[in-house]
Amino acid sequence: MIKVIGLDGTTWYLNYFQILCIEQIPETKILLNNKQYYLVKDSVESIQKQIVAFLHSCVVPEERELLREREMI
């Protein structure tokens, strides 16, 4: 999930896997798979950083475990 702030100050948590595209117009428009969109204060760059951090958190624990197993052999 990524956290975004709406133009009215409302906080939303969006499922990254539902995002179809992100556009800067000058506010940021997030289009979801169901064709709903949200206008948010967050920049495209800050949303990208959240996505990278989310994906990193999903992958890194497994890599750490593999490294530990290799060190034990």
N, C-alpha and C positions, 0 to 999 in steps of 0.2 A: 504494500500500500504506500502511496505517496501522499503527503500532506500539502494542500494548496489553500490559499486564502482568496475568497471571492471578492469581487469589487465592492461589495457591501460589508466586508469584514468577516463574513461567515467562513468558518474552517470546514473543509471537506477532506475526506480521505478517499482517494480514487484507487481502484484496482489497476495496477500498471498493465496487466494483460488485456484490459478492455480499451486501452488508448489506441486509436487509429492514427491520429496525427496531432501535432502541436504547431500552432501558427502564431507569430507575433504580428499584431495588427493595429495599433501599438500595444494594447493590452494583450495578454496571452489567451488564445482560444484553444481549448482542449476538446477534440472531437473523439467521441467514444464509438465503439462498434455498433451500438444501437442507434447511431445518428444523433444522440443527445450531445450538446456541447456545453461547456462551462467557460465563462470569462473570468480570469483570475488575475491577481496582482503579481504573482510570481513570474520571474523571467523564465524564458525557455532554458537558459543555462542552469538555473537553480533546479528546475524540474529534471533536467538531464542528470545533474549530480545526484539527485535523490534516486533516480532509476538505476544509475551505476552502483550506488551504495547498496540498494536493495538486491540487485543481481549478485553483487560481490558477497553479500551476506549469505546468499543461497549456495554459493559455490565454494567459498573459502573453507568452511568447516570440513568438507569432504577432503579437500586437498591437504589440510593439516593432518587429518587422520591417516591419509596415504603416506605422508612424509614420516609420521611416527612409526608406522608399520615397516617402512623401508629401513629406518634407523635401527629397528630391533633385529633385523635379519642379519 
